[in-house]
Amino acid sequence: MPRFEPFPALRYAPQTDLDAVIAPPYDVLSDADIDELEARDPHNIAWIDDPRGGRDRYEKADQLLRRWLAEGFLVPDESPSFTIYRMAFTDATGADRVISGVLGGLEVVDEDAGGVLPHERTTRKAVTDRLDLTRATATNGSPVWGLSPAPGLTRALRAPAEPAGEITVDGVRHSVERITDPARIAEITAIIGSDDVLIADGHHRYSISRSYRDEVREATGRTDTEAELTLAFVNELVDDQLSIEAIHRLLDGIGWDDLAAALERFFTTEPLDEELTPATLAHMVAQGRLVLLSPEGRASWLIARPGAFEGVRSLDGAWLEKALGDTSAVLSYQHGLDEMREAVTSHAAGVLIRPTSLDEIMRTAREGLLMPPKSTFFTPKLRTGFVMRPTASLHH
């Protein structure tokens, strides 16, 4: 089972206007987004977590981090702490929710070693940016999101702790509370350490932490440095602590007639004449259906033929891989119903799929299986900058 430990967190000084300095995670930001964040405040976390420029940009990010520490804009905790992170929002179905998790240092384990488990195959992407930034700053900025099947974590986080700031962005109230009480720290450590942690979001960040840990081991000959852990948000793997939305599929590289013929082997189709709304997504879940979209905006129900997916996991992404695996179709990914309706006009077709069920996520954790890429979209997205975690001495 993985270690999960408190650490002396780096935080913005208490008087800081957090609205001006907290940012979305680096992997959802465009250049224009970063321009806006940097223009918002000279101490916005994007200056460090999303550095731009030449090959020296990572060293400049490190120099900036040191300067902010020296000038008191960033302040290290005096003792190791956990941070409760709560997100209060109204979900896609209109229900009010609060997700409560905890920020701490999660053990970095070898691939396939168990303890910290991936839940889906990742798409290949360049990973040197995060590794170069971690090397230069010796700091974790954006957390990995982990899920704990261990019962009791939500209950252990229920009581409030020392307020450490809050912001409201896009209708989501993000609030953080610092825990320094040894008894509470011990309880949380024991709960998370009693079972596997399943990575919900941040697979690439976690793999970067593994590469960084190995480099530090090689350089120091030690296996007891802060590089053995990485910054993670962990919440309990239960329905009311998760908000999962679908990541839909856009198709290219195949003609409409060939696509229809391939799908016909596995699905029956029916015209869908109603306007596509969030209610359509609810009907998909209730009736076990997918939706095929044409570039012209026509929609059809896709209804799985009895027995067509025998032996295939109950995942829409896996069903589409099976149905289209021997075709020339190339898949890409798009979150959001409105975004899909707009995007499909410039693609061969689109398929709306259902969110992954909690049962399938739990099965993944227990059986060591992997889902197709982009099977899950966890919302809301954690913000970057509430807490940073040093991976080496602040005076390196």
Residue, then its C-alpha position, 0 to 999 in steps of 0.5 A: m500500500p502506498r505511503f501518503e504523508p504530510f509535508p511543509a507546504l509552500r503557500y501564498a502569504p495570508q494577505t494574498d488575493l488568491d483570485a489573482v494568483i491561482a490558475p487552472p492546471y497547466d494541461v488545459l491552458s492555451d497561450a492566450d490563457i497564460d497571457e491572461l493569467e500573467a497579465r492578472d498579477p506578477h505573482n500568478i502561479a502561471w509564471i512558475d508553473d507554465p513558463r514560456g520563452g527560450r531554453d532557459r525558461y525553467e531556470k527563470a521559473d526557479q529564480l522567480l520561485r526563489r525570489w518570491l520566497a525571499e520576498g515573502f510572497l510565498v511562505p513555507d509551513e513551519s511544520p508538515s501539514f495536510t490540506i483539505y481541498r473542497m469543491a462546492f458546485t452544481d453538477a451537470t444534472g443540477a444537483d448541489r455537491v461538495i467534493s472533499g479530498v486531501l492534498g499530501g505527498l503520495e508515494v511514487v511507485d514503480e510501474d506495475a508495482g501495485g499500490v498506486l494504480p493507473h486506470e486508463r491507457t494514456t495517449r502519448k505526449a511529450v513529457t519533457d516539459r514537466l520533467d525539466l520544470t521539476r528538475a529546475t524548481a525541485t517543486n511539485g505544482s499541479p497535483v495528481w488526482g487519486l481515488s481511495p477505495a478505503p472507507g472513512l476518508t470522507r468522514a475523516l475530512r468532514a470537520p473543518a480545519e484551519p481556513a487557508g483560502e478560497i476562490t470561486v471560479d465558473g460557479v465552483r467554490h474551491s476552498v482549502e484548510r490546513i491540518t497540523d493536528p498530529a491525531r488527524i494527520a495520523e488518521i488520514t495517513a492510516i486510512i489512505g495507506s490501508d488500500d490502493v490509490l487509483i489515479a483519476d487524473g494526472h497519469h503523465r504527471y505521476s510518470i514524470s514523478r517516477s522519472y524524477r525520483d529515479e534521477v534523484r536516486e542516481a544522483t544522491g544514492r539515496t531512497d529517502t529524499e522528498a523525490e520519493l513522493t509527489l503532490a496528490f489530491v486524494n478523495e474517497l471512491v464513492d458516488d457522492q465524492l465523484s463527478i464524472e462526465a463523458i469524453h465523446r469521440l470524433l471520427d475521421g479517416i472513414g467515409w460515412d457509408d463505411l462507418a455506418a456499415a461497420l457500426e451496423r454489425f454491432f448496433t441498430t440505429e434509430p433516428l433521434d429527432e429531439e434537440l440534443t440537451p443534457a436530458t439526452l445524456a440522461h436518456m443515454v444512461a437510462q436506456g444504455r444507448l450511444v448517439l451517432l452524429s453526422p457533420e450536418g447535425r443529424a443524430s441517431w441512437l446507437i443501440a447495442r445488438p444483443g450479445a454483440f459485445e459479449g466478453v467486452r467490458s461495459l465501457d462505451g470506449a471499449w465498445l467503439e474500439k471493438a466496432l471500429g478496430d478493423t476500419s480506417a477510422v481515427l478517433s479524437y476526443q472532445h468533452g462537452l455536448d455543445e462543444m461536440r455539436e460544433a466540432v462534429t461539423s468539421h469531422a467525418a462523424g461524432v459519437l456521444i458516449r456515456p460517463t464511466s460507471l463507478d462500478e467499472i472504475m472500482r473494477t479497474a482498481r481491483e483487477g489491475l485493468l486499464m480502460p481505453p484512453k479518455s474514458t473518464f473526465f473528472t470535474p471540476k478541475l483542481r486549481t494550481g497554486f493553493v499548495m506547492r510541494p518542495t521535492a528538495s531543500l528550498h536552498h538548493 
